[in-house]
Amino acid sequence: MRKSAESAPAANGAATAIAPTKAPVGSLSRRSFLTTGLAVSAAASLGPLGHAAAALADTPSSALTTGDAAILRFLAAAELIEADLWQQYNELGGIQDSEEPGGTGSRRYTAALSKLDADMAQYIHDNTDDEISHFVFINAYLASRGAEPVDLDPFRTLPSSKATGARQIGRLTNLMELTVDTSWYTRYRSSTANPDFGDTFPQAVPGLSEGRFPAIPRDDGDLKPKDHIQAIANTAGFHFCTIEQGGTSLYPQLAQRVTDPEVLRVLLSIGPTEAMHFQTWHDKVGNAPPLTDPTNGLVFPDLNAPPLGGEQFQTNLIMPEPTIFLKRSLPACSIVRPTKTTGAAMGALKALTADGLFIGQSKAFFDAAKGLATAADAAMRGA
């Protein structure tokens, strides 16, 4: 969203932050209709999303519990962050159209992404659209239930890529210094281990977890040599999975803490779309060409060769292997992992921070984000 809400009361523990701020040039129209409530007149300019928001505003509903509101606020913030990073990917490597305006594309970056799949540009566009719809809906739903929506506009202070094709506006996230955790690749192939039991998993691409690497071209100088821009595209492909598998776990984790059946419905309806995204990207990243980036030595291994490879790690093995769940004495089950709820919101925030997405952000941003995560983790069913 682009217009600010008033700060939530301190007693709720939700640091929604947030003084009014002017929208950056070129803001998406669907982000601009929320203030402290819902503008019914937005329906005329926002199409189906606007009409849905107006309908929510017109429907009387009881107030949310403090915990349910806190969970929804954290999810709104997470979706705002996701939408910001996906918008950057779409400007340079996706499809720019009336549905997802902004940017003009980078031909060489888009071509490198297409090595993972010919339809990458369309999938990036659609993932962007989905994440925008998530935060718009959650914020609209919060307002319809008399709770404060979340606005992160004051923290859109990070620089854009200088590559041709990217808009020059303030960003929430930094895609140019990523440290990407690729342990999800081995985790979802394990039939004997589960992070909910404290198990850890090796990295599929160790180098990505050991440095800081761009996932979009930082400027036009990154468009060559060929193996360098391909390494950037490969980094993006693995990062797509890392982000979406995090959302795949986050929704069922927090759903276990909500009280209101309708709020539960919201989480159970949005969460599976994150799993759809993850499985799509999981399939595509298996096609990432093995190479060594000549500019920094980053190695993308052959995922079909040792120490990976073999039946357990074949690249088209993208459906979760059955593994231990709830108790080691129970039969193995194909599941999302992790789903243990304790500390889920703070864990998600820490993972995003470790990813390098917030390099350059202010202390005020981290304070606000930690406040939102702490309040969400304090939510208790029925409280």
N, C-alpha and C positions, 0 to 999 in steps of 0.2 A: 504494500500500500504506500501511498505517497502523502497522505495527510495524517497529522499526528493525533493520537489520543492523549487524554490527560493521564498523568501517572496514576497507577493503581495505589490504593492505600497501603502504607508500609506494613500494616498488620497482616496483609495477605501474603507478604513475602515475595510478591511478584514485581520485580524491578522493570516495569514496562518502559520506563526511561524518560518522559520523553517530551521534550518541548516541541512546539510547532516548528516546521522547517519547510523551506521552499522546495518544491519538486525539482529534481534535475531535469535538464533539457532532454526531451525525447523519452520521458517516462511512459511506461505502458499504461493505457487508459484504465485497464481493469484494476490497477493498483491505487487509484486516486479517489475512490468513492467513500471510504470510511473515515469518519471523524470520531467523535465520542459516541455516536450512534450510527444509524444507517440512513443514508439519504435516499428516500424512496424515488426521487426524481432521477436517480442514477440509472434506473431500469431503462430509460429511453435511450441512453447512450452506451450501455454496456451489453445489450443483447441478452442472451439466455442467462448469463451470470448475474446481470443486474436485476432481471426479473426474479431470479431465485432469491437474491438478497432482499429484495423488497418484500417478497412473500414471507420470508423469515421474520422481517421486521413487523409485519402486520399480524403475526400469529402470537397471541398471548401465551406466555409460558412462565413457569415458576423460575425463581432465581436458582442459579447453579450453586452447588456447594463450593466452599473455598478451595477444596482439593480438586474438584473437577475443573473449575476455572483455571487453576494453576497448571494442570496438565494440558489443557487446551492452549493456554498461553505459551507454554514451552514448545508445543508442537507447532503453533503458528510461527514462532521465532525460528524453529528448525526449518520449516518450509520456506520462510523468507530467505534464509541463508542458502538453501538448496536452489531456490528460484534464481537468486543472484548469480550463483556459479554456473547454472545451466544457461542463463541468458548470455553469459560471456562465451560459453562453448558454442551457442547457436549463432552468435554474431559472426564468428569466424569459420565454423565448421558445419553449421546446420543449414536449414532453409529459412531465409528471411522473407516473410510474406505479410499480408494484412493481419493474420492471426498472431504471428510473432514478429513484429516489426523491430527494426534496430540492427545496425551493422549492415555490411555489404558483402561479407564473406571473404575468405582467403583461399584462392584457388589451389595453391600448393599444399596448404594444411588440409583442405577438404580432400584432395587427392590422396594424401598420406593416410587419412582416416579411412578412406574407401578400401585400403588394403586389408582392413579388418572385416569389412563387409561393404558391398556396393550400396546398401541402404542406410549407411551410417548417418548421412545428413538428415534423412527423414526421421530416423529414430531420435536423434538429438533434438530436433524440432518438437517432436511429440512429447518427449520427456520434459522439455522446458514448459510446454503448455500444461502438462499435468501438474507440475510442482506449483506453478502460478495459481492454478485452480484450487489447489489444496490450501494455500495460505489465504487466498481470498475467501474461500468458503469458511474456514475455521474462524477467521476474524469476523466475518458476517454472522456466524452462528454465536460467537461470544456476545456480540452487540445485541443480537436478537433475544438473548437470555439475560440482558441487563448487566453484562460483565464488560470490562474494558478490553478492547482489542489491543494487539501489539504493534508497535511502530518502531522500526529500526532505522528510519531515515537519518537521524542525526549521526549515525555511524557509517554512512556511505562516504567514506573519506579516503579509501584506498585507490591507487591509480589504476587506470585501464592499461591494457596492452597498447603499445604504440604501433603495432602492426597495422598495415592497411586493411580496413574492413571492420575494425573495432570502434565502437563509439567512445568518445572521450568524456566520460561521466564518472562520478564517484561510485565506488564499489564497496560492498560489504566484505568480499572475499578476495583472496590473493591466489591466483592459479599459476603463478610464475615461480614459486619456490616450494614446491610440494615434496613432502616426505610420505610416500604412499605405502600403507600397510597392505600387503598382498597375502596375508595369512588366511584370508577367507577361502582362497583357492584350495589349500590343503585341508582346511577345516571341514568344508562341505563334502570332501571326498573321504573323510575318515569314518570308519564303521565301528570304532572302538573308543572315541574320545569326544568330549563335549565341553565347551568353555564353561558351562554352568557347573561342571565338576572340578573346575580349576585347571583343566588341561590347556596346554599351549600348542601352537602349531608353527611349522617352519614357513618361511616366506617363499612364494613362488618366484619372485624376482627380488633377490636379496638386496641388490643395489638400490632399488627404489626406496627401501626403508632406511638407507644409510646416508642419504645426502639430501640436497634440495634441487629439484628439477622442474623445469617449466612443462606445463601440460597444454599451454597455448603458446604460439610464437610471441615473444616479448616485443619484438619489432621485426621489420622486414629482413634484418640480418639473420634471423633464425630460420628463414625459409630455405637455406642451403648450408652445408652440403646435403645431399639427398638423405643420407643415413641420419643426419641430425634432425631434420624435420620429421622423419619417420619415427625416431625415438620420442619426439615430443608427442606425436599422435599415439604411439604405443602407451606412453605415460598416461595420456588422457583415457585410453581404453581401460586401463587397469583402475584409474581413479573413478571412472563411471561406476564400476562394480563396487569399489570400496564404499562410495557414498550410498549407493542404493541397498547394499546388504545391511548397512547400518540402519536405514529406515525400515527394512524388512523386520529387524528385531525390535526396534524401538516401539512400534505400535502395539504388538502383543505384550511387551513388557509393561507399558503404562496402562494398557486396558485392564490389567489385573488390579489396578488401584482405583478405578473410577466407580462412582456410586449410581449415577443416573443412567437408566437403561438407554435413553436416547444418546447420551454421550458415548456409551459403550458402542452403540450402533455406528456412530461417527467413526470411532477408532477402528472398528472391525470392518468398515466399508472402505476406508482409505488405506489401511495397512496392506491389504493384499495387492494393491496396485504397485506398491514399492517392491514387492516380491516379483511381480511381473517385469518391472524394470530390471531388477537384478538378474533374473534368469536370461533376459534378452542380452544384456551386456556380457554376462558370463559366457554365453555362446559366442559372441563376436570376438572377445578378447583372446580366445583360443587361436585365432588367426593372426595374432600379432607377429610380424616377421622377426625371427631371431637376428640380432645385430649388436654391434658395439658402437655407441655414439662417438664419433671421432673427436668431438669437442670436449668431452668430459669423462670418457671412459665408461659410461653407464652401459651395462651389459643386459640385454634382453635374451634370456636363454631359450633354447628349443624346448618348449613345454612338453614335447613328446619324447624327450631324451632324459637319461639319468641326470640328477637324482630324482626327477619326476618321471614321466613316461610310464609305460606298462598299462595294464588294464585299469588300475586304480586312478591313474592320472591322465588318461586319454582326454584330449581336449574337448571332445564332444560329450563328455560325461558331465552334464550340467544340472542334473536333477539330484537333490540332496540324498546322499547315501543314508540308509537307516543307521542309527547310532543309539547310544545309551540315552535314556530320558527318564527323569524323575528319580528312579532308583536303578542301580546297576543290576539288580536282580530281575528287573522287568525285561521283556523282549525288546530288541532294537526296534526303533521307529524312525521313519523319515520325517524330519521336523525342521523348522526354523531354529537356528541356534546362534546366540544365546536367547533365552526368554526369561531367565531369572530376573525378578523385578527390582530387587534391592539396588539402589544407586543407579538405576537405568538412565535417568536424564543427565546426571553429572557424568556418567560414563560416556554417553554420547557426546557431550560437550568436550570432554577431555580428548576423545578420539578425533573430533574435528580440529581441535587445537593442535594435537600432535601431527596432524596431516599437513600443517603449515598454512591452512586456509586463512588464518587470522594474523599472519605476520604483518606487522605495521599497524595493527589496531590499537586503540587507546585503552588505558586502564579503565575508563568509564564504560567502554564496551564490555570488557571482561567482567566488571562488577555487575553490570546489568544482566549479562548472560548467566553468570553464576547465581544471581538472585532468582532468575526464572527456573533454573535447573534445581536449585535447592527447594523451592516451593513445590515443584512438581514431585520431587522425590519424597517430600513430607506428606503428600496426599495419602489418605487411607480410605479404603472402601467403607462406606457407611458413616464416615466421620463428618 
